[in-house]
Each structure stands twice: as structure tokens, then as C-alpha cells.
Amino acid sequence: MVTTAGTDTRSRILEVAWGLVGERGTTRAVRIADIAAGAGVSRQLVYFHFENRAGLLAAMARHHDAASGFKERIAACGALPPVEGLEALLRAWLGYVPEILPVARALEAAEITGEEGGAAWRDRMGSLRDVFRAAVERVERDGRLADGWTIETAADWVWARGHLEGWQHLVVERGWVSEDYEERTVRSILEEVVSSGGA
């Protein structure tokens, strides 16, 4: 059984890791020693809580999802009717992107360069695709998946269209207002994968 003190220490390590990766912009620039020092613990204690650096980075991303309330918002989408749930899920994700963008870009860069943070990126994006797939499957069971789509192809499409690169390109680089980006993205995805018929 993990004690409250152990849970607090683990959370502190993960929060320090999140802050350092977001601040330094690359997982390579963040050493276990830096995380340990920031959390006020030994390197050995960091390894006690996390098997390796890759495990720490994956746990860091999942911890932030829970601590920020994103995980809870995602769960609430499943209680809505299927099409409304998919829309709410897309809006929750696109609203979360600005908050996680610096760390997400660092993890994505780690994937490209073969750093350990790449495993955390694959874990996070794989989990996101699973969440989108579950939402699309509910739409399909409700008879509202548009013609020409399977659950898998629609899940892939929604996941790809909601990828944070689009937000980065249009909001950060092209100066779009984030609310406009969200509205256009959500509307276009729903028009593509949801049929107009049904309840």
C-alpha cells in the first residue's frame, strides 16, 4: 500500500518534471538529477517511484491529465448522448492543447530524435486515440456514423484532425484566435464523420 507521504512525493516529482520539461523545451535538457533536486529528493527515490526515465515521463503526462481535471472532463463526455459526447470530447481536448503545448512539443521532439521522452509521447497519443475511438464507437452504435467510415478510420481521422500540430500551425504561427480554431475544427470534424439523420 502506498502511503499518503509516498503519494505526495510521487506527485511532487511528477509536477517538477512537468515544469522542467515545459520550461526547457526538450526532454534531453531535463536530467533525473534536476528533477530530484527540484522535488527535494534523491535520484534513488525518483528511480524507486519510476522504473526509468521513460516511465517517469509517461507518468508525468498522465499525472498532469488527472491533476488538471482533463481526465475528469473526458470521463464526463461519456455520460452525454453519443454525438454530443464526441463534440464535448473534441472541445475538451482542443481547450486543453494550449495548456500542454510546451511539454507536448518537447515529448514530440523526443519521439523524432529517439530520446526517452518519445515513449511518453507515444503513450499519450495512443491513449488519446483510444478515447476518440470509444467516442466514435458510441456514435456508430447510435446509428450516426456517416457513410463511408468505419469505427477505425473515423477514429484515426478524428485523432489526426485534432492533433496539436494543427493548433500550433494556425493559432501560434498564423495568429488564429484559439476559440475560432476550436469552433472550425469541431464543426468540420462533426460534419465529416457524423450523419445528419437520426435522433
N, C-alpha and C positions, 0 to 999 in steps of 0.2 A: 504494500500500500504506500502511495506517495504522500508524504506529509504536506501540510499547508506551506511550511517553510520551503520544502523541496519544490513545490509548485510555484511559489513566489520567485525562487531563484531561477527556475527554468524560464518563467515569463520574463524576468529581468534580462536574462541572457538573450532571449529572442527579440526583445524590444531594442536592446543595444545593437544587436546585429542589424535589425531593420534600419535603425537610424544611421549607422555607419555605411551600409551599402547605399542608402539613398543619398547620403552626403558625398561620398567619394565616387559614386557613379560606376564603379566596377567591382565585381566580387574579388578580383585579384588584389585590389588595393586594401582589402579588409582581411587581416590575419586573425587567427584564433586568439593570439596573444592580445590583439587590440580589443576584441570582444570581451575577453576575460577581464582585462583591465577596466574597461568601461562598466562592466557589471559588478566589479569589485570581488571577483572570484579567481580561482586558479585555473590555468589551462586544463589541468587534470579534471577539474569539476565540470568544465564545459564538455570534455570528452566522456565523462561519466553520464551526463544527460543526453548526449548525442553521439552516436557511434563514430561519425566522421564529419568533415566539413560539409560535404554534400547533404548529409542528413540534417545538419543544423540549418542550412539554407532553405531546404524544403519545409522544415518545421517552422522556420521564421515566417514564410509566406502564409502557411496555413494558420499560424497563430494570429497574424495580422487580420486575416479574414474574419476570425472569430472575435478578436478584441475590438475591431472597428464596427461590428454589428452587421457586416456584409453577409456572413453566413446565416444569420437570423433572417435578414431581409430575403435571401434566396429561399429559405425554407417557407416563408410566408407566401411566396408566389405559388407554391404547390397547393395552397388552400383555395386559390381562385379558380374560376372556370378556365378551361384549357387555353383558349385564345388570350383571355385577359392575363392569365398566368405567364404565358410566353412574352407578352408585351411588358408586363411588370418586371420579368427577369431581365429582358434586354435593357430596360430603363435603369434597373438597379446596377447592372454591370457597367453600362456606359457612364452612369453617375459616379461609379467607383474608380474608373480609369484615372481621372486626374489625381486622385489621392495616392494611387500606387505607381504612377508612371515612372518616377525616377528609379525605384527599385526594380520594377518590371523591365525597364530598359537595360539595367545592369545585368539582370539574370538572363535576358535575351542575348546580350553581348557575350556572356559567358558560354551560352549554348554555341554561338558561332565560333568562338575561339577555343572551344574544348575545355574550358575551365569547369571546376566542380559545380559552380552555380548553374550550369546548364541542366543538370539533373533536376534542380529545383524548378527551373523554367518548364521543363517537360512535364513534371508532376503537376504544376499549377495549370498549365494549358490543357493537359489531359483531363484534369478534374473539371475545368470549365466546359470542355466539350461534353463530358458526361452529363453535366447539369443541363446543357442545352438539349442534349439527346432526350433526356427524360421529359423535358417540356414539350418537345416536338412529338414524342410518342403519345403524350396525353392529347395533343391536338389531333393526331391520326386516329386514336381510339374514339374521339368525338366526331369523326367523320368530316373534319375541317381541313385536312391536309390537301393542298392544291394538287391538281392533276400533274403527273409527270415527276412527282417527288416520291422517294421512299423515305422512311424514317432516317436511314443512314445518310442519304445525300442531303436531305433537308437539314439534319443536324450539322453536317460538315459545312453547309452553306451559311447557316446562321452563325456558327462559330467563326468561320473565316470573315464574314462581313462585320462581325462585332469585335474583330481583333484590334488590339490597341494601336496598331500601325496606322489605321485609318484616322483615329483620333489625333495621333501625333502629326500626321501629314497635314490634315486640314485645320485643326484647331491651333496647334503650336506653330507649324511652319507657314500656313496660309492665313492665319488670323480669323478663322471662323469663330463665331460665338458658340461655346460648348452646348448651350441649350438648342441652338439651331441644328448643330451636328447630330445631337441625340434625336431630335424630332424627325429629321430627314432619314436618318439611318433606320430608326424603328419603323417608320411608315413604309419605307421601301422594302424592308425585310418582310413585314407582315403582308404586304401586297403580293410579294413573290411566292411565299410558301403557304399562305392561308387562303382557302377558298372562300368566296363571298357567300356561298349558300349555307344552310344550316341555321341552328338556333343562335 
